[in-house]
Amino acid sequence: GAGVSQSPSNKVTEKGKDVELRCDPISGHTALYWYRQSLGQGLEFLIYFQGNSAPDKSGLPSDRFSAERTGGSVSTLTIQRTQQEDSAVYLCASSFRTGSETGELFFGEGSRLTVL
Amino acid sequence: AQKITQTQPGMFVQEKEAVTLDCTYDTSDPSYGLFWYKQPSSGEMIFLIYQGSYDQQNATEGRYSLNFQKARKSANLVISASQLGDSAMYFCAMREGASGYTNAGKSTFGDGTTLTVKP
């Protein structure tokens, strides 16, 4: 596809259930990010994948959150035993890191998660 | 410590006037990039402008310009001739770039500034 694709666009789940959010980055982009955004708030960094390097997981809020990136392309963010405070829009972004200073992020449209 | 600081949670500007959105940053990496993104109420993130740490001139893109003051570590966004469609949340971001630094390539965002353009 032409842009970053995220699915599902909307997910409503019950407290305690597990959810998986998928991100398909732009082909050839080596960097992939997950951010979380609550209503009217800023972007909360969750995790960062860069090429074959070990991911930067420093933003994951708890061990209920995990993410993987298979084959350097598609990424899945998994939230186990969801809580109401997990409700937010989960944004995925990718970039092609050509050098030390370039490469804006291209964002997907987000996955809106509502935990009842 | 905050890497990106946007001190203005909300700003108002009259249509057709100019407005400056503040951003300061903190890094020890000599090589970095500074970005501004716009997020309208529809939710999509739109890239506006980029400034590299070694760029001698301030970046400009149409009505957007970046007032880059390296010694003060500030990268303020200036929007000239504001339009109603400029009403949105604006995020400043930094990408540290030099290999060998822990955060090489990682982008960090500020908390954002909500701009409202009044008719």
Chai-1 contact restraints between the chains, C-beta under 6 A:
chainA,res_idxA,chainB,res_idxB,connection_type,confidence,min_distance_angstrom,max_distance_angstrom,comment,restraint_id
A,A31,B,G105,contact,1.0,0.0,6.0,A-B,restraint_1
A,G42,B,D111,contact,1.0,0.0,6.0,A-B,restraint_2
A,G42,B,G112,contact,1.0,0.0,6.0,A-B,restraint_3
A,L43,B,F109,contact,1.0,0.0,6.0,A-B,restraint_4
A,Y48,B,K106,contact,1.0,0.0,6.0,A-B,restraint_5
A,Q50,B,G105,contact,1.0,0.0,6.0,A-B,restraint_6
A,R97,B,G105,contact,1.0,0.0,6.0,A-B,restraint_7
A,S100,B,S31,contact,1.0,0.0,6.0,A-B,restraint_8
A,S100,B,G97,contact,1.0,0.0,6.0,A-B,restraint_9
A,S100,B,A98,contact,1.0,0.0,6.0,A-B,restraint_10
A,E101,B,S31,contact,1.0,0.0,6.0,A-B,restraint_11
A,E101,B,G33,contact,1.0,0.0,6.0,A-B,restraint_12
A,E101,B,G52,contact,1.0,0.0,6.0,A-B,restraint_13
A,E101,B,G97,contact,1.0,0.0,6.0,A-B,restraint_14
A,E104,B,F35,contact,1.0,0.0,6.0,A-B,restraint_15
A,E104,B,F47,contact,1.0,0.0,6.0,A-B,restraint_16
A,E104,B,Y50,contact,1.0,0.0,6.0,A-B,restraint_17
A,L105,B,S107,contact,1.0,0.0,6.0,A-B,restraint_18
A,F107,B,M45,contact,1.0,0.0,6.0,A-B,restraint_19
